[in-house]
Amino acid sequence: MSCLAAAVGTDGTFIGADSQWTYDESLKNPYGGKICGSPGKGFLIAYDSSVRGGQILNRAIRGLRARKPPWTLDMAIDLAEFIKRVMENHGTPDTTQESGELPDSPTEMLIATPEKIFGINKDYAVFMDPNYSALGSGRDFALGAFHSMDGLKMSAEAKVRAAVEAACRFDPFVSAPIEIQRVFYNPKKRKKKS
């Protein structure tokens, strides 16, 4: 239960998420928010999952190298396959079945890149949105807010904030505070040995 939202604008790409993890508002994630990755690596991932699912995802993407823009749909599909393998190998209790088949992912994800937004649904299907997207139980409220802001001269950051705030207002399973981050690509240049 949450709201993940991302938007691309002239001021950059921003991704945001609410902070509610469970039905019990007293239980907050002691490991940080629902956004993981390093903004300078060229992508950030917002996820709708259990605390354990977030721990697995955070650990899995630590070793991923920076992705030089522009991102393609194939790169997002590769990331979805990587996450699927991680969940198969280190899955949470709800990722096992008697048949041995991997059920739906325990999480939905938005992947923000400097120029596009990709999403991964619970069935590991990958989609791409050039302007904005949202996932989670607050998705419809956030998408409605984004749609109402089409054509307005607002920053992408302000649009993401307004979209998640709309979900906080109307979805009882979405709550503040809201975390918003900007994604960019900043490769570290290696010094040449003389």
Residue pairs with C-beta under 8 A, 6 or more apart in sequence:
1 20
1 22
1 23
1 48
1 136
1 137
1 171
1 173
1 174
2 17
2 18
2 20
2 21
2 34
2 48
2 136
2 137
2 138
2 173
2 174
3 17
3 18
3 134
3 135
3 136
3 137
3 138
3 139
3 141
3 142
3 163
3 164
3 167
3 168
3 171
3 174
4 15
4 16
4 17
4 34
4 46
4 47
4 48
4 108
4 109
4 110
4 134
4 135
4 136
5 15
5 16
5 17
5 46
5 110
5 132
5 133
5 134
5 142
5 146
5 160
5 163
5 164
5 167
6 13
6 14
6 15
6 16
6 46
6 110
6 112
6 117
6 129
6 132
6 133
6 134
6 160
7 13
7 14
7 117
7 131
7 132
7 146
7 156
7 157
7 159
7 160
7 163
8 115
8 116
8 117
8 130
8 131
8 132
8 156
9 154
9 155
9 156
9 157
9 159
10 155
10 156
11 155
11 156
11 157
12 114
12 156
12 157
12 182
12 183
12 184
13 112
13 113
13 114
13 115
13 116
13 117
13 156
13 182
13 183
14 112
14 156
14 157
14 159
14 160
14 180
14 181
14 182
14 183
15 35
15 44
15 46
15 110
15 112
15 117
15 160
15 180
15 181
15 183
16 35
16 46
16 160
16 161
16 163
16 164
16 178
16 179
16 180
16 181
17 33
17 34
17 35
17 46
17 164
17 178
17 179
18 34
18 138
18 164
18 167
18 168
18 174
18 175
18 176
18 177
18 178
19 28
19 29
19 33
19 34
19 175
19 176
19 177
19 178
19 179
20 173
20 174
20 175
21 27
21 28
21 29
21 50
21 51
23 173
25 175
29 51
29 54
30 51
31 51
31 54
31 55
31 58
33 179
34 46
34 47
34 48
34 49
34 54
34 179
35 44
35 45
35 46
35 179
35 181
36 44
36 45
36 47
36 54
36 57
36 58
36 61
37 43
37 44
37 45
37 61
37 64
37 183
38 44
39 181
39 182
39 183
39 184
40 66
40 184
40 185
40 186
41 64
41 65
41 66
41 67
41 185
42 66
42 67
42 68
42 69
42 71
42 113
42 114
42 183
42 184
42 185
43 67
43 71
43 111
43 112
43 113
43 183
44 111
44 112
44 181
44 183
45 57
45 61
45 109
45 110
45 111
45 112
46 109
46 110
46 112
46 135
47 53
47 54
47 57
47 107
47 108
47 109
48 107
48 108
48 109
48 135
48 136
49 57
49 106
49 107
49 108
50 92
50 94
50 106
50 107
52 92
53 87
53 92
53 106
53 107
54 107
56 86
56 87
56 90
56 91
56 92
57 83
57 86
57 107
57 109
59 90
60 82
60 83
60 86
60 90
64 79
64 82
66 185
66 187
67 75
67 113
67 185
68 185
68 187
69 113
69 114
69 115
69 185
70 113
70 115
70 116
71 113
71 114
71 115
71 116
71 118
73 118
73 126
73 128
76 111
76 118
76 120
76 126
76 128
77 126
79 111
79 118
79 120
80 120
80 124
80 126
81 124
83 105
83 109
83 120
83 124
84 102
84 105
84 124
87 95
87 102
87 105
87 106
88 95
88 102
91 102
91 106
92 106
94 103
94 106
95 102
95 103
95 105
95 106
97 103
104 122
104 123
105 120
105 121
105 122
105 123
105 124
106 122
107 122
108 119
108 120
108 121
108 122
108 135
108 136
109 119
109 120
109 135
110 117
110 118
110 119
110 133
110 134
110 135
111 117
111 118
111 119
111 120
112 183
113 183
114 183
114 184
114 185
116 128
116 129
116 130
117 128
117 129
117 130
117 131
117 132
117 133
118 126
118 127
118 128
118 129
119 126
119 127
119 128
119 129
119 133
119 135
120 126
121 127
121 135
127 133
131 146
132 143
132 146
132 159
132 160
132 163
133 143
134 142
134 143
134 146
134 163
134 167
136 167
136 174
137 167
137 171
137 173
137 174
138 164
138 166
138 167
138 168
138 170
138 171
138 173
138 174
139 167
141 163
141 166
141 167
141 169
141 170
141 171
141 174
142 163
142 164
142 166
142 167
143 163
144 166
145 159
145 162
145 163
145 165
145 166
145 167
146 159
146 163
149 159
149 162
149 163
154 162
157 180
157 182
160 180
161 178
161 180
164 174
164 178
164 180
165 176
165 178
167 174
168 174
168 175
168 176
168 178
